[in-house]
Amino acid sequence: MLTPSLLSDFRLTCLERSLGVYGVHVYQEGQGTVEHHFRSDDRVHLWSASKTYTSLAIGMCVDDGRFSLSDSVLDHFREFADVAAPGSEAIRVVDLLHMQSGKDYDLFQTDEVELDRTDWAELFFRAEQTRPPGERFAYSSACTYVLSRLVEKTTGQGVRDFLGPRLFAPLDVHNPWWNTCPQGHTLGGFGLHLKLGEFATLGQLLLQEGVWEDRALVSADYVRALHTDVVPQEQPCNTPEGNAGYGYQVWCNTWPGSFRADGMYGQYGIVVPDRRAAITVTAHNELNATAILTAVFADIVPAL
């Protein structure tokens, strides 16, 4: 069984290097869990780790037959067809998952007044199509926002409410906080706030290929594709962990076969299939959050 000693080296590294870690949680199949908190266990902003939850909502909708990954996204938003930039009709659901929309656009390059007054989905479709969809990786929370709107469009529920009974309740996550845009739509790409233990259920669920307590919450086919249907990044990052490939709103790691939900400042839900383990970290590191990943793969994973 896992014991607190597993985390001794990691805890020391965090303190010696001032990594800003709030808490770490390790689950290993058949061996239980161990965790350590450096501060109070409050809900924290997961930032872009929220994207992986939106991806699971997409997978559930695909499982339900509401749409397919090859669907044209604009076909589901005909109200924006007349204002959409030429070429937007070719953007598929999978292109948004891969951050390959073909638009060099993110939400916060838009004037704040327009963000307050205009539907963000309209802003996305209006943005210039600078290359064919599916050709080049360009990380953008606007892609995930439109994915969240697609869930809402086809289910009649915002992503938070849609995931309530289908994901959050089974995982024992009660009344999660997820911010909305000025028009009241779940942000999708960021804005979800969870405690460490609540966030840790994500990695365990992905490790178990979508199964929780003998119940399939999302299909194994989708979960496998989520981290194996991978595209290369053509926006090079300054660390190896940022250049290992991108799946359906998850990043691949340099440790073979592993992948992660990844949020700014060090919110990580790391899945390591060959060790049958999931490692979850919450933190606030503005200078070098990837040093936390390095410490996880140096101090924890080899000991499992």
C-alpha positions in Angstrom: 0.0 0.0 0.0 1.1 3.6 -0.6 2.6 5.3 2.4 3.5 8.9 3.2 7.2 8.1 2.6 6.4 8.0 -1.1 6.1 11.8 -1.1 9.2 12.6 1.0 11.5 13.5 -1.9 8.8 15.4 -3.7 8.0 17.4 -0.6 11.6 18.2 0.0 12.1 19.3 -3.7 9.0 21.5 -3.4 10.4 23.3 -0.3 14.0 23.6 -1.5 13.0 25.0 -4.9 10.0 27.0 -3.7 7.7 25.4 -6.2 4.5 26.8 -4.8 2.7 23.5 -4.5 -0.5 23.6 -2.5 -1.1 19.8 -2.4 -0.3 16.5 -4.1 -2.4 13.4 -4.3 -1.3 10.0 -5.6 -3.6 7.1 -6.5 -2.2 3.8 -7.6 -4.5 0.9 -8.7 -4.6 -1.7 -6.0 -2.3 0.3 -3.7 -4.7 3.1 -2.5 -3.9 6.8 -2.1 -1.6 9.1 -0.3 -1.6 12.9 -0.3 0.0 15.9 1.4 -1.1 19.4 1.8 1.2 22.4 2.1 -1.7 24.7 3.0 -5.4 24.5 3.6 -7.4 22.4 1.2 -9.5 25.0 -0.5 -11.1 25.0 -3.9 -8.6 26.4 -6.4 -9.0 27.7 -10.0 -7.9 24.8 -12.2 -7.4 27.2 -15.1 -6.9 25.2 -18.3 -7.2 21.9 -16.6 -10.9 22.8 -16.9 -10.5 22.0 -20.6 -10.3 18.3 -20.0 -13.7 18.3 -18.2 -15.2 20.0 -21.3 -13.5 17.3 -23.4 -15.3 14.6 -21.4 -18.6 16.4 -22.0 -17.9 16.2 -25.7 -17.2 12.5 -25.4 -20.4 11.9 -23.6 -22.3 13.7 -26.3 -20.6 11.6 -29.0 -21.5 8.5 -27.0 -25.1 9.7 -26.9 -25.1 10.2 -30.7 -25.8 14.0 -30.5 -23.0 14.7 -32.9 -19.8 13.1 -34.2 -16.2 14.3 -34.1 -16.2 14.8 -37.8 -19.2 17.2 -37.8 -18.9 20.7 -39.0 -19.2 22.9 -35.9 -20.8 25.7 -37.9 -23.6 23.3 -38.9 -24.7 23.4 -35.3 -24.6 27.2 -35.2 -26.5 28.2 -38.3 -27.4 31.5 -36.7 -23.7 32.6 -37.3 -23.4 31.3 -40.8 -23.9 34.7 -42.4 -21.2 36.4 -40.3 -18.7 33.5 -40.2 -15.4 34.1 -42.0 -15.0 32.1 -45.2 -13.6 28.6 -44.4 -15.2 28.4 -41.0 -17.6 25.8 -42.3 -14.7 23.3 -42.6 -13.9 23.4 -38.8 -14.8 20.0 -37.3 -15.3 19.1 -33.7 -12.1 17.2 -33.7 -10.2 20.3 -34.9 -11.4 22.2 -31.9 -10.4 19.4 -29.6 -6.9 19.4 -31.2 -6.6 23.2 -31.1 -6.4 23.2 -34.9 -9.3 25.5 -35.8 -7.2 27.4 -38.5 -7.9 30.7 -36.7 -5.2 32.7 -35.0 -7.7 33.9 -32.5 -8.1 33.9 -28.7 -10.8 35.5 -26.7 -8.8 38.0 -24.8 -7.3 39.7 -27.8 -10.8 41.2 -28.3 -11.8 44.5 -26.9 -13.4 44.2 -23.5 -16.5 46.2 -24.5 -17.1 43.8 -27.4 -16.5 40.8 -25.1 -19.2 42.1 -22.8 -21.7 42.8 -25.6 -21.2 40.2 -28.2 -21.8 36.4 -28.2 -18.3 34.9 -27.9 -19.2 32.1 -30.3 -20.0 34.8 -32.9 -16.6 36.4 -32.2 -15.0 33.1 -32.9 -16.7 32.4 -36.1 -16.2 35.9 -37.4 -12.4 35.7 -36.8 -10.3 35.3 -40.0 -9.6 31.8 -41.2 -5.8 32.0 -41.7 -5.3 28.4 -42.8 -7.3 25.2 -43.3 -8.6 23.6 -40.2 -6.7 20.5 -39.0 -3.4 21.8 -40.4 -1.6 23.6 -37.5 -1.8 23.5 -33.7 -2.6 27.0 -32.2 -3.5 26.8 -28.5 -6.7 28.9 -27.8 -9.3 28.8 -25.1 -11.7 30.1 -27.7 -11.7 26.5 -29.2 -12.7 25.0 -25.9 -15.3 27.7 -25.3 -17.0 26.8 -28.6 -16.8 23.1 -27.6 -18.7 24.0 -24.4 -21.2 25.9 -26.4 -21.7 22.9 -28.7 -22.5 20.8 -25.6 -25.0 23.4 -24.6 -26.5 23.7 -28.1 -27.1 20.0 -28.4 -28.2 19.2 -24.8 -29.9 22.4 -23.7 -27.6 22.5 -20.7 -24.4 24.4 -20.0 -21.4 22.2 -19.5 -21.4 22.5 -15.7 -25.1 21.5 -15.5 -24.7 18.8 -18.1 -21.8 17.2 -16.2 -23.6 17.5 -12.8 -25.4 14.2 -12.8 -23.2 12.5 -15.4 -19.8 13.2 -14.0 -19.6 15.4 -10.9 -22.2 13.5 -8.8 -20.7 10.1 -9.5 -17.3 11.4 -8.6 -18.7 12.9 -5.3 -18.0 16.5 -6.4 -20.9 18.6 -5.1 -21.9 22.0 -6.5 -18.6 22.7 -8.4 -17.8 26.3 -9.2 -17.5 27.0 -12.9 -17.5 30.6 -14.1 -19.5 31.8 -17.0 -19.1 34.4 -19.8 -21.1 37.6 -19.8 -23.9 35.9 -21.7 -24.1 33.2 -19.0 -22.5 30.3 -20.8 -20.0 28.0 -19.0 -16.5 29.1 -20.0 -15.3 25.6 -20.8 -11.6 26.4 -21.2 -11.1 27.7 -17.7 -13.0 28.8 -14.7 -13.6 25.5 -12.9 -12.7 25.5 -9.1 -12.1 22.3 -7.2 -10.4 20.9 -4.1 -7.4 18.7 -4.6 -9.3 15.5 -3.8 -12.1 16.5 -6.2 -9.6 17.2 -9.0 -7.9 13.9 -8.2 -10.9 11.9 -9.3 -10.3 13.1 -12.9 -7.0 11.3 -13.2 -8.4 8.1 -11.7 -11.3 8.2 -14.1 -9.1 8.6 -17.1 -6.8 5.9 -15.8 -9.8 3.6 -15.6 -10.8 4.5 -19.2 -14.0 6.3 -18.1 -15.3 3.7 -15.6 -16.1 4.7 -12.1 -17.4 2.2 -9.5 -18.3 -0.3 -12.3 -20.2 2.4 -14.2 -19.0 3.7 -17.6 -19.3 7.5 -17.4 -17.8 8.0 -20.8 -16.8 5.4 -23.3 -13.4 3.7 -23.2 -13.0 4.4 -26.9 -13.3 8.1 -26.3 -10.9 8.1 -23.4 -8.3 6.1 -25.3 -8.6 8.5 -28.3 -8.3 11.5 -25.9 -4.6 10.7 -25.3 -3.7 8.7 -28.4 -5.1 10.8 -31.2 -2.3 13.3 -30.8 -1.1 16.2 -32.9 2.3 17.9 -32.7 2.6 21.4 -31.4 3.9 23.9 -33.9 4.2 26.6 -31.2 7.3 25.3 -29.5 7.3 25.5 -25.7 10.5 26.0 -23.8 10.4 22.7 -22.0 10.2 19.1 -23.3 6.9 18.5 -21.4 5.4 21.2 -23.5 6.4 19.6 -26.8 5.3 16.0 -26.5 2.0 16.3 -28.3 -1.6 17.3 -27.7 -4.7 15.1 -27.7 -8.3 16.0 -27.0 -7.7 18.8 -24.5 -4.9 17.0 -22.8 -1.1 17.3 -23.1 1.2 14.3 -23.6 4.3 13.9 -21.3 7.8 12.7 -22.1 7.2 9.7 -19.8 6.0 7.1 -22.4 2.3 6.8 -22.6 1.5 9.3 -19.9 -0.6 12.5 -20.3 -2.1 15.3 -18.3 -4.8 17.8 -17.7 -2.8 21.0 -17.4 -3.7 24.4 -15.9 -1.8 27.6 -15.5 0.5 28.0 -12.4 0.7 24.2 -11.8 -2.7 22.5 -11.8 -1.9 19.0 -13.0 -3.9 15.9 -13.4 -1.2 13.4 -14.5 -2.1 9.9 -15.7 0.7 7.3 -15.9 -0.8 4.1 -17.3 2.3 1.9 -17.1 2.4 2.5 -13.3 -1.4 2.3 -13.1 -1.3 5.6 -11.3 -2.7 9.1 -11.3 -0.9 12.0 -9.7 -2.7 15.3 -9.0 -1.1 18.6 -8.0 -2.6 22.0 -7.2 -0.2 25.0 -7.0 0.6 28.6 -7.7 3.9 28.9 -9.5 4.1 31.9 -11.8 7.7 31.5 -12.8 8.4 27.9 -13.6 5.3 25.6 -13.1 6.8 22.9 -15.3 9.5 22.4 -12.6 6.6 20.7 -10.7 6.2 18.2 -13.5 9.9 17.5 -13.5 9.8 16.9 -9.8 6.8 14.5 -10.2 8.6 12.4 -12.8 11.8 12.5 -10.8 10.6 12.0 -7.3 7.3 10.2 -7.4 6.7 8.1 -10.6 9.9 6.0 -10.5 9.1 5.0 -6.9 5.7 3.6 -7.8 
